[in-house]
């Protein structure tokens, strides 16, 4: 049991290092400051992760996320069926609104983006697949956290998570009735207006219904 606890502790610290590097390349001193790890521990973990391709060095010798993580991220996304099932609805939502669209699921104390399609407009919202965002800000966070404002079937936010950005999201419901994801549209306030629900709620609700129907069909027994 003691050995297991030590192993998990090392894993937790390694994740701390990766999370710190997600914000950008860091020198050893910067990595220590971001993780509160001792110098020897931070260096040992970073070098070990580097040996596995999860960390690399940039031209300045700073530690940065390794390219192996990109391959792992693609594999994780490909193995997540919800993103695949939702893609037709996401594409239709983007085509109808002209804005960026995303699909989020709850992950620990936050929400993780599992699918993202960018608006064709030059000024657009960009959320990377795999990005972890808070539950207490943004329309998708409201949907996934069961915020009272989402009880009408959708939620909106204006400048909550990012200044100048508004969004509208609706829940994706599993066959058992539980909310498994939030699908939404986001864009700059000058286009979405400060009442984005008036403009996009109907389209987002249709997209959410389409993904919900896809989940029901996927869960139905073959005949």
N, C-alpha and C positions, 0 to 999 in steps of 0.2 A: 504493500500500500504506500509506503514512504517513497519508493522509487517512482511509483505512478504519479504521486503529487509533484515530485521534482520535475518529471517529464512534462506534465501539464504546465508547470510554471515556466519552463523554458519555452514552450509553445506560445504561451501568453505573451512573453517578452518579444518573441520573434514577430508576433502579430503587431505589437506596439511599434516595432521598427518599420514594418511594412506600411502601417497606417501613417506614420510620420513621413515616410518617403512619398506617400500619395500626394502630399502637398507640394512636392517638387524635390529636386536634388538637394542634399545636405552634406556639409562637411561633418567630420566626426564630432566636433564640438557642437554643431547645430543639432545633430542627431541626439547627443546626450541631453541637450537642453529640452528637446521636444519630447523625449521619452522618460526623462528623470532616471535613466539607467547610468550606472557607473561606467567610466571610460572603458575599462577592460571588457565589461559585459556587452556594451554597445558595439565595440569593435569586433569582439568574437562572434556575435550574432550576425552582424552585417557581412563579415567575411564568410561565415558558414552559408548564409543565404546566397551570397555571390557564387559560391561553389556549385549551388544547385540551379543557377540561372534565374533566381527570383530577385536578385539585386545585381546591379552592374555599376561600373564607374564611368562618369562622364569625362569629357575632355579635360576638365579641371581637377579630376581625381575625386570628385564628390560622389557619395553613394546615391544611386537612383534606382527606381524600380526596374527589374529585369524584364527582358522581352518574353521570357517563359510565361510570365503572368498573362500576357496578351493571349497566348495559345490556350492557357487554362481558362481564361475568361470566355473565349469563343466556345470552348468545349462545354463549359457550364451552361452557357446560354443555349447552345444547341440541344443540351439534354433537358432543358426546362420546357415542357410541352406547352405551357400557357402562352409563352411568347410566340410560339409558332401558330397556335390556334388564333391568337389575337391579331396577327399581322394583317389579314384582309380588312378587318374592321379599322385598324389603325391607318392603313393606306386610304381607305374610304373617308375617314375622318379628316385626314390631312388634305385630301383633294377637295372636300366640301368646304373646309374652313380656310385653307391656305396657310394655316399655322402649324407649328411644331406639335407633335403628339407624343405622349408617353404612357407607359404601363408600369405601375408600381405594385410591389407586394410588401407586406409587413416583414421586417427582419430585425429581430431583437427589439430594441427600443426606437427604431427608426423605420424608414421605408427605402426600399432598394429599387432602382430603375432596372427592369428586365427587358424592356423594349423601348426604342426611341427612334422617331423619324423626324428629321428636321424640315422646317418650312423652306420652300424654294426662295423665299424673300432674302435679300441681303441682310436685313436687320431681323434677327430671329432669336428664339430661345434655343439654347443648346444644353442638353442634359446627356451625359455619356451613359451608355449601358453599364451597369454595375455601380453607378454612383449611389452613395448612401445619403439620404436627406432626412430632415427631422419630421416627426409626426405633428409637431405643434405649430407648424407654419406651412401654408400652402393648401390648396384645395384638395389635393390627393391625400395629404396628411389628415385633413378633416374627415374624409371618407373612411380611411382605414382606422382611425381612432374612434369612430362612432360619434364625432362631434354633433351636437344638437342641430347645427345649421345644415347638416347633410340629410336630415330626416325628410326633406321634401323630395329626396331622390337624387340630389346633386348638391355640390358645394362650389363656391367661388372664392377667390382670394385676389386682392389687389395690392401689390407691393409688399406682401407679407414676408416672403422669403428673400426676394430680390427686388430692390427698388426699380420701378419702371416696368415690372412684369406682372401680368394678370393671368389667371388660369381658371378653368372650370373642369371639374372631375365628377365622375359617377362611379358607383360600385359595380364590380363584376361579381356575380353570385354563383356559388357552386350548387350542384343539384340538391345538396342537403340544406340549402338556404343560408349558408355562411358566406360572408364577404371575403373573397380570396384575393382581390386585387382592386386597384382603382385605375381607371382609364381617363385620360384628360387631354385637354388642349391648352397650350400656353403661348403667350406672345407679348410683344411690347404694348403698353397701355395705349399709346396713340392709335393703334389699330383695334385692339380688343375693347377699348373704352374702359371706363371705371365701373361699368355694369356688364361684365363679360357674360354673366348668366343669361341676360336677355338676348345676347347675340349667339351664344354657342350651346346653351343647355340642351336644346332639343337634339342637336347633332351628337352631342356627347352621350345623351341617353340612348340614342339609337345605336351608337357604337358599343356601349356597355351591354345593351340587350343582345347585340349580335355575338359578342364574345361569350355571354352567358349561355346563349343557345348553342354555340360551338362546344362549350364544356358539357352541356347536357347530352348532345349528340355523341360526343366522344366517350361519355360514361355509359351510354346505352348499350345493352348486350347485342352482339351481332346476331342477325337472323339468317 
